Amino acid sequence: MSIAIVHDATAALTAASWRADDFDFWAFDRLLDELAERGEPLRIAGADAAVIDEIALRAQRLAITRNSASRQVWFMRVLAAHVALYDVTRPLVRADLDHALDTWRWTLRLDGGVSAAVQLAALLHDIERLVSESDARVEHLAADYQAFKDAHARAGAGLALDLLARCGVPAAIAGDACALIATHERRDESADVGALNDADALSFFSLSSPGYLAYFGPAQTQRKVDYTLARMSLVARDWLPRVRVPAVVRRDIEAWHEAAGPRGELADLPRQRP
C-alpha cells in the first residue's frame, strides 16, 4: 500500500487544520489506512510544499519502496509474519505496529543502501512490547529504567530470532539483526546501532510524539524528548524542522537545543531518564 497526496480546493482537510494545535493525529492516521486500502489519494486544500512534506513523512509507513536488501523473498515473508502478530483493534498494539513500520521506513530514508540486518532490526526492535505493554505502558514505572529497557531489548531479540528463522532469513543476517535489537537501547559507536537509534528516534518525533503526549502528559513527554534527542546524530536532528510535532514537543526540542548549543554536544549534557 501507498498513498498519494493531491491538492483539492474543496477538500475538508486544509493546511490550517493540519497545523492546528487540536489536530487529531490518531484519526488522521486511520484515515490514511483507509485511503491506502482503497487506493485513493489524500486530498488537502491550501497546502504548500512544507505541509505536503510533513504529511508525506507521517504517511511513509504506507510506502512500498524498498532497496535490494529488502526485496528478497524472505524479507517479504518477515513483513507478512510480523504484521500478523498485531491485533490492530487494540490502540496500543496498532500504535506499536505503526511505529515499527515507520522506523523501518526511516532507515531507508536516511540511507537508501541500508543493510537487511538494520532494516529487520528496525522492523522488529520493539516486538517485545506485544508481551509486556499491549494493554498499558509500564516502562515509565520501572525502578531502574535502563535495566528495564535492556531486558526489553534482550527479550525482543529472542522473539525476533524465532520469527526470522521461521521466515527463512539467512542465519548471518538474522544474527546481525538480533544483535542490533539486543543492544539498541544503549548508545554505541557502531554505525548500524546509530542507524537504528536515529530511525527509532525520528519515528518517535514524526509519528509517535502526539500519542505519547496524550498518554503521558507534558512533563513525562519533556523527559522523553530530552532522552531521545540525546540518542540522535547531528544528521538525524537536522530532519526535525521538517516533521510535524505538537507545539509542546516543538518547544521541548527548542529548549533542548538551546541548552545543548549549536551542535548539541551530547556528552556534555545530563542524561534524563524518561
Secondary structure as UniProt FT lines:
FT   STRAND          5..7
FT   TURN            9..10
FT   HELIX           15..19
FT   TURN            21..22
FT   HELIX           25..38
FT   STRAND          42..45
FT   HELIX           49..58
FT   HELIX           60..62
FT   HELIX           68..70
FT   HELIX           73..84
FT   TURN            88..89
FT   HELIX           91..110
FT   TURN            112..113
FT   HELIX           116..124
FT   TURN            125..128
FT   HELIX           129..132
FT   HELIX           139..141
FT   HELIX           145..166
FT   TURN            167..168
FT   HELIX           171..183
FT   TURN            184..185
FT   HELIX           191..203
FT   HELIX           204..208
FT   HELIX           209..216
FT   HELIX           218..229
FT   TURN            230..231
FT   HELIX           234..237
FT   TURN            238..239
FT   HELIX           240..242
FT   HELIX           247..260
FT   TURN            261..264
FT   HELIX           266..268
//
